[in-house]
Amino acid sequence: MTPWRRVVALVSRLRDLRDRRRLEGEAEQELEMHIELLTSQYVRAGIAPGEARRMARVKFGGVGQIKESLRDQAGFPMLESIIEDVRYAVRGILKNPGFVLVVVLTLGVGIGANTAIFSVVNTVLLEPLPYPEPSRLVVLQTTTPQGAAPVASPTKFNVWREHGGAVQDVSAYRFNVANLTGGEPEQIVAGSVTADFFRLFGAATAAGRTFSADEDRPNGGRVAVLGHGFWQRRFGGAEDVVGGTLSIGGDAHTVLGVLAPFDTEAIQGPEGPPDVYLPFQIDPNSAMHGHFFRSVGRLAPGASVESASASLQPAADTFRQRFPGALGPEASFSVRSFPDLVVGNVRSSLWILMAAVTFVLLIACANVANLLLVRATTRKRELALRAALGAGRRRIVRLLLTEGLVLSALGGALGLAFGTLGIRVLLAFNPGNIPRIGPEGAAVGLDWRVLAFTVVVSLATSLVFGLFPALRASRTDLTETLKESGSRTGSGFRQQRARAVLVVSEVGLALVLLVGAALFIRTFVNLRAVDPGFDARQVVTMNMSLASGRFDTAAAVGEVMRAGRERLLTLPGVEEAASACCIPLRGGLGLPFVIEGRPLEGPFHGGGSFTPISAGYFEAFGIPLVRGRTLTDQDDAGAPPVAIINETLARQFWPDGDPLADRITVAKGTPVLGGPPRQIVGIVGDVRAGRLEREPAPTMYVPWAQIPDAHSANLVGMLPLSWIVRTRGAPLALGETVQNELRAASGGIPVAGLQSMVDVVARSTARSDFIMLLLSVFAGAALLLAAIGIYGLTAYSVGQRTQEIGIHLAMGADSDRVRNLVIRQGMAVALAGVALGIASAYGLSRLIAGFLFEVAPRDPLVFAAVPLLLAAVALAGVWLPARRAARVEPAAALRLE
Amino acid sequence: MTIGKGRADVLQGTLDLMVLKTLAVLGPQHGYGIARRIEQISDDVLQLNEGTVYASLLRLRQQRWIAASWGRSENNRRARFYTITSAGRRQLAAQTEDWERIAGVMARLLRLSEDA
């Protein structure tokens, strides 16, 4: 047929599709009439009617065949039989609501969990960052044998900018709080960025311009660019704000322009999105080695992370030449993918969760497969009849697969709803500090990838659980089946074994998941038990930015600290008050030190966390004093320089000897940071400054008033001053009062960021808490599904063997023996699964070793308790059917047909 | 008619042609009538299952070369009658021409080899 004729025929077929039934009826009539005419012809010729009819049929040819060929010719036979299958499947569903409900719910849970986790994976890992070519963005870092530090110092930044190798547009950024002055002072978020920053991250302007390279130099003037949100909020989007001035930290800044909406979620700090952008103005001749900002660039076309890292070798050499001793011999410069940094180690946690939900889904599929197998046996006769009536084996398989597809489509729809809603609700309550998910998980939701994922999972699921019964059913022996009577369709040994295999696998999977969850729970418990070294209860913290000309001496800062403390201590609800550069769990400043009077091999003896504080710091935090004394208000600028160290520092550097007899000099000989020798006057307990699972770092505490002015000025420019108040009553209740007192003490500086210390601590463990919570939920679901699986298997087998049991009982068997037999057989399956699970868990648990804290991947307690738990649950699942078996009425059972 | 079609196609095409011709000559007919006519003309040479006529009629109808309508048969039963359309007549003319051309060539070819 020519192509045109094919098209014409196709169009006709489409038309016929509509009138399916009518056309078939008409064809039926037509053919019937033809045969009648033939028949009457033979009858007229004298042949008996019966014979005449037979001959007419022969002459006509196979009626069925003709009908078939007509059917093939018209409409779309393939499509139509599929539609028919679907209709049949839907009818079957409506007739068995209970069965369908169980199946759809089971699938809904399994698919839903997968959808939920994938939604998060999608938002966090798969969605590209909202910047131009985000995969080409890299962060510059220093690599040492201990690890890599993605932070920059002015000295390193300058070298990187000059000798960037394969890294282009080297920029720097740092976000901090600042005070908007002039009028009612208000704390805002200010981003210090280099001129290239806006181009690198694709930030466009809505009005005016961003800074030029000249304005980014140390004396380039005071200019600012406004963030879009701030511009709308504060100035109502007025165009005339460009060219005007803004007073920040007491200094007037000319507004150069306003940014278009710019998503900083991936780069902003805990303070939130920047309200204004100020030029970083890094001195190209700086000798400052403090690492306090990030440097990011873009890979040159054709470069990779590896080749770019290698291309930084000349930069390392230049740096060593310029600053001898500042870069260790084993250290080097490298780059790391920026999106990678943003995501951090959440990636591996998310993959663990995905593995867990996959297990749950497989278990759900095993259960559904079992249910379908059961149903297939009850339909065995019907299927055998179909086969007898001419449905090929392929047709029957297709029929059952279609049913499976319909069920999984329903399950998938339900799962999609469960999953997307469930995860949104969960994240709204406990975001777990996961990057990129937006405020309270708002950014996680339904998009085409999640939808596609759910569809694929549903399809795969239906294949997994639908194939089993379909293959089993297609192997039915017709005559055997048709001969068998009623419900005793003799599922046969093979089918029972198939179901047992499914149950064994799901029990095994459940056990692996439970072991994983148990290990995480133990880690969680261990982390909770870690003594953070301070008492967070009854403590609140807040901060104030001292970035202003008023506070360029340490004495000035010291005065504010003293005055604030004095005022706060007069309040009745306040037990203790203090201030410092940093609070526990929020990081400190790393600086090297020298112990006076001790022989020196390198430039320094060691390094530690350097924390300028006020008096009352240790008392406010409840950090115990081990020896010596803590700071008092007398330790001010005029008094002899002192320092207090923590136990770790004392232990590491004075294995025998008395720290209190020695003096240390921090950053000796270094410009800006270097200080005088200080007498060590006290040793305090260790505090976990970073994450709880890390060992406490060696720490030095000094009175802020006693640090060099240049260093102090540097610090107030970099960080806000943190205030700590220990209250007698409810900590947050005093918030307002405290803020007022501090504002008065500081001459009007706004206070912000009021938080209870308990929340700060909670936030540091939020992520692992969240993962542990999810894992426990999944493990629980797996346990429940496995229990249902065991129950189902045993109940069904009892039901099938009712006659047999009746005979046993009639012959005088003890009903207890019957019950025990059922229990033994049920438990055999369960225990086989448990054994399989233990073996797998033993091998797999090594994979999560990196997440565990103080618990071995093959922890004996977990490996003993979990199998016992699962066995107990299995026993519960087996008990009910076993009891029912023991209660069988022999007479009734024997009568059962 | 193109060279190189499958055997089934050739048979189908031939039957289609016969049905078209029958309708062109006899006017509106039902399936039974067409089958009788073909049987008659071919002198029982063609041993077809009569049912295949209906497959042919369906094909012709899909190509819009014939049209169907319901009427009354001789024994006053409801029957479907087929009529050739103008497109059908054109197709018939074209295919008749093809056949005759080939028949002519074949005849000459066969006579040639006889002479030789």
Boltz contact constraints between the chains, C-beta under 6 A:
constraints:
  - contact:
      token1: [A, 8]
      token2: [B, 63]
      max_distance: 6.0
  - contact:
      token1: [A, 9]
      token2: [B, 62]
      max_distance: 6.0
  - contact:
      token1: [A, 12]
      token2: [B, 62]
      max_distance: 6.0
  - contact:
      token1: [A, 30]
      token2: [B, 80]
      max_distance: 6.0
  - contact:
      token1: [A, 33]
      token2: [B, 77]
      max_distance: 6.0
  - contact:
      token1: [A, 33]
      token2: [B, 79]
      max_distance: 6.0
  - contact:
      token1: [A, 34]
      token2: [B, 31]
      max_distance: 6.0
  - contact:
      token1: [A, 34]
      token2: [B, 32]
      max_distance: 6.0
  - contact:
      token1: [A, 37]
      token2: [B, 32]
      max_distance: 6.0
  - contact:
      token1: [A, 59]
      token2: [B, 50]
      max_distance: 6.0
  - contact:
      token1: [A, 60]
      token2: [B, 50]
      max_distance: 6.0
  - contact:
      token1: [A, 60]
      token2: [B, 51]
      max_distance: 6.0
  - contact:
      token1: [A, 61]
      token2: [B, 49]
      max_distance: 6.0
  - contact:
      token1: [A, 61]
      token2: [B, 51]
      max_distance: 6.0
  - contact:
      token1: [A, 66]
      token2: [B, 51]
      max_distance: 6.0
  - contact:
      token1: [A, 69]
      token2: [B, 55]
      max_distance: 6.0
  - contact:
      token1: [A, 70]
      token2: [B, 58]
      max_distance: 6.0
  - contact:
      token1: [A, 73]
      token2: [B, 58]
      max_distance: 6.0
